[in-house]
Amino acid sequence: MARARLVQIVNRTTLPLDCMFDGIPEVIKPGYVFQPNGETDANGRELGDVVPAGADGKPSKDGEPYGHTCTVHEAECYKRQHPIMGTQDPNSTDSRDTEYLLGVEAWGDEIDHVEQSDAIELLDRSQLPDDRQNIRVRQVSGARRVPTKGSKLGRKAKLVARERRRQAYTDRYLKNPCGIKAAYD
C-alpha cells in the first residue's frame, strides 16, 4: 500500500477559498483574519490589522496562520486554482511563474497575507512592450452580463421578465380556463 505525502497549505487571504480535487469540493479556511481596532477612516470603513488566524477563525495564539493538511497532489491542484490576477510573467516559459492565494511553506512558497487584485487577466501587462499594454474589455457572446439601470441590456432584462410573467399567467389560464379552484385544490 502506497503512502500519501502530506503538506500544510495556507490560505493567504481573509476569505475562505473553494477548491476541488478529483471531483470532490473542499473549502480552505482563511489563514488570516481582520482584527478591527475601533477606528474608522473618512469613508466610514473600519480600520484594523490583518493577523494570522487559528483553526477556529480567531487570531492565532502562536502567530502562525492556519494550515490545511492535504496530499501533495491536492495541494498543487488547489494552488493552481487560485492565482493572483495580473502577476504572471508573460516572458516566462514556466507555468508556475506567478503568485498564488495559497502557499505551501515546505515548497518555499510565500505565506504572508495577500488579497486578490482587481486585474482582469492573469498576465502582468506592465512587462510587455508598450504597444501591447493597453487592452480594451469587450463583451463576449455567451458571457454573463450584468444589466444596469437604463442600459439597453437593462431594458431587455425588463422585457424578458415581463414576458415570463405573461407566459406564466397564460399557462395558468390554459390549465384552468374557467377559474374553478375547487377542482384543482
Buried (B, 14 or more C-beta within 10 A) or exposed (E): EEEEEEBBBBBBBBEEBEBEBEEEEBEBBBBBBBEEEEEEEEEEEEEEEBBBBBEEEEBBEEEBBBBBEBEBEBBBBBBBBBBBBBBBEBEEEEEEEBBBBBBBBBEEBEBEBBEBEEBEEEBBBEEBEEEEEEEEEEEEEEEEEEBEEEEEEEEEBEEEEEEEEEEEEEEEEEEEEEEEEEEEE
